[in-house]
Amino acid sequence: MVKEREQLRLIGENLRASTFIGFTSVAGSVGWFTAISLQEAALVKTLGQMEFLVTLLITYLYFGERISAREYSGMALVVVSILLLLRAS
């Protein structure tokens, strides 16, 4: 607030989107804490890596950005690691 007072005006102008983002962030945090209390933290965190895949898909489908070969490789490694961890447990 001290350094960037202009941000408060922008939040006010976009109050609906700001409120939605705030509530979904809180819901996500509650979900994480609930999942970790019900299951091993390592499994929850590993499954949470799916967020990376979903984010890339949204950027591709919604924003029209191209996914690089490096990102495809990263997605493949995430999927393989999740499958290995789920198989081991």
Buried (B, 14 or more C-beta within 10 A) or exposed (E): EEEEEEEEEEEEEEEEEEEEEEEEEEEEEEEBEEBBEEEEEEBBEBBBBEEEBEEBEEBEEEEEEEEEEEBEEBBEEBEEEBEEBEEEE
